[in-house]
C-alpha cells in the first residue's frame, strides 16, 4: 500500500493560482507592516487557499512488476569454429540458471542465425534484439546480454536508436590473440566474353601475423585445379581470369594455410562469372544447290551473334564446260586461309549436302578431321550425295564420322521419331511435337541409309533407320542428320516442326554448352534448398555426396523426374560453395552469397561491442582465456540502480527499475469532511474575533 497526495482544484487552475498570489501579497504586506492579527490572517488565507486547491490523499494498492532482461545468443556460422559452439551452449545454460535465480527478473531469449539468405548481411544481432524489445515496456527493460564472438555487423551508433535505455553486456567466445588468414576480393567480374580474360584483384589479410610474407594461391575452375600464383599478404594482387565456357564459370581462389590460424574456411574466395559468347564463327560448306540451302543460311543469319562464312559450289560437275576452276569466281575464295590458317578460329563447321568435287584438296579435309579431334565441332546434313562414291565419308573425314553410308537411299513419307536414347538426350528430349506414339510434326520424304559405328542414335526414321546421330570424337564432337528434308519443317509443310529449336540444340551441344551435356551433375539454389540434378543416358544413378562449406557432408538420393533427368533436394543451412560428387562426376554449386560477410572475419574480438557497451556503463569481455568451455568464467549477476555503474570486476549489472502496476486507488479529500469544515470555520471565526477587538 502506498499513500500519495494529489490536488483537484475547485475552480480553474489559473483562478486558484491568482487567489493564492493575492493572499500571499496581502499576508506578506501585513507581516512586513507588523499589523495586528497579520499572522492569523495569513494563516487563515493559506488554509482557505489550500481548501480551494482541494488536496486529496490517495491510497494505492500496487503490484511490483519484474524487470525484463534479454539474452541474445549468436548461432551464426562463425560461432561453429573450434569450441565456440560448446562454449556458447555452456554459457547459455549457466546464464539462464543465474538469471532465473535473480530476484524480480524475467528473461527473454532470442537466437541469431545466419542462413543462406542472410549470411551476406552478416550477424544481425541487434535486429534480433530489436525484435525481442518490440513488446517490452521501456520502463521494465533491465538490459541485454549477448553471447557472441564479437563479429556483429549491425551495431547501432547508440542505444537510443533502439528506443531503450539499459546496459548492454557482451560475453565473447573464442580467445584473445587469435591468428587467422582471409582472402578478400577487391575486383571480381560478373560477366565475361568466352575465350577472353578478365582482370581479377584480391588481397590476402593475415590477422595477428606479420604482413608481407609470400602466400601460395591455388586456382580452381569449376572444381578442377587450374594452376597456382604467389601473392604477398597485405598487398593487393591482380591476375587474369580466363572465361572458358558459356554459363556460370565458378573460380575458386584458395590461400595456403597459415601456421596456427583459427580456421581455413575463409582461406577461399569464390567468383561466379557468367560466360557470354561474343560471336559464334560458323563455316557453312554447301554442295549441290537445293531447297534446304537457303533455310540453313536464313537460320544462321537470323542470329545476330553468329558470324557466318558460307562456302558454296554453284556449278555441279555435269555442267563442266572447260572453264578453268580459278576463273569460276569473280573473287578468289580464300580456301587456304579458311581451311589451313584460320580453321581453328571457327566454333562450328557445317557440311550441307557436300560431296567431293576436287574443289577442296584432301589435305584440307584431313585438317578438318584433325580440328575435330582437338576439340572442334562438325555437323553433317546428308543428302543423296552421302551415299555416292563421291561422299565425304570416303575422305579422311571418315575417321570422325559415326554413320557409314550403305549406298542406299530410302524415299517415301515418314515422320521423324525420337528414339529411346533420344528421350534421355538433352538435344531432342522434350522437343515440341514429340510423342512416343505419333509425333505431331510434318513428314519428311528421304533418308540416307547408314550403319552407325559409334555415337548415340537420338532420332530415327522408317524401320528404325538412323536419322540423327551424335558422337564424341577425342576432344571434339560430330553430329549427322541423315536427311536433307529438315527444311520442310521450316516451310510449314503439314504443320511444320521445331526445326530451329532442334538445330539450335544440335549446334550448342556441338559447342559444349553445359546445359546440353548428356552426362552432367549440377546444383542450383531453389529458395532455401539446394536442388541437385543429374543428367544421364543410363538407367540408374548413384547417390550424390554434398560437401558443405564447413566441411561436413550430406548424402542425397536422386529420383527420376523424366527420362534422363534425376533430381534430389537438400535443405541448405550454410552459404557458400557446395561440392557435389557421385563418384563419377563432380560439380560445385554456389548457395546464397558465395563469399558471405559472415565468413569474412572469423576471429573473436571485443573491439566492435566495447564502445556501445561502455556507453551504457556495461562491458564486453572474454569468457575463457583459451577458448575452452572447461575454463569458462562467468561474472555474477547483480541488480543495481539505474544511476550506478553496470559492470565491474567479476560481475555485471542489470537495471533495477522498480516498476509496478496499480491495482486499486482510494481517494480521501482533506477538506470534504465535517471535521475539516469545522476547523476551517473555527479559524475564520477566530480571525473575525481577533479583528473585532
Secondary structure, 3 states (H helix, E strand, C coil): CEEEEEECCCCCHHHHHHHHHHHHHHHHHHHHCCCCCHHHHHHHHHHHHHHHHCEEEEEEEEEECCEEEEEEEECCHHHHCCCHHHHHHHHHHHHHHHHHHCCCEEEEEEEECCCCCCHHHCCCHHHHHHHHHCCCCHHHEEEEEEEECCCCCCCCCCHHHHCCCCEEEEEECCCCCCCEEEEEEEECCCEEECCCEEEEEEEEEEECCCCCCEEEEEEEECCEEEEEEEEECCCEEEEEEECCCCEEEEEEEEECCCCCCCCCHHHEEEEEEEEECCCEEEEEEECCCCHHHHHHHHHHHCCCCEEEEEEECCCCHHHCCCCCHHHCCCCCCCHHHHHHHCHHHCCEEEEECCECCCCCCHHHHHHHHHHHHCCCEEEEECCHHHHCCCEHHHCHHHHCCCEEEEEEEEEEEECCEECCCHHHCCCCCCCCCCCCCCCCCCCEEEEEEEEECCCEEEEECHHHCEEEEEEEECCEEEEEECCCCCHHHHCCHHHCCCHHHHHHHHHHHHCCCHHHCCCEEEEEEECCEEEEEEECCCCCCCCEEEECCCCCEEEECCEEEECCEEEEEEECCCCEEEEEECCCCEEEEEECCCCCHHHCCCCCCCHHHHHHHHHCCCCEEECCCCCCHHHCCCCEEEEEECCCCCEECCEEEEEECCCEEEEEEEEEECCCCHHHHHHHHHHHHHHHHHHHC
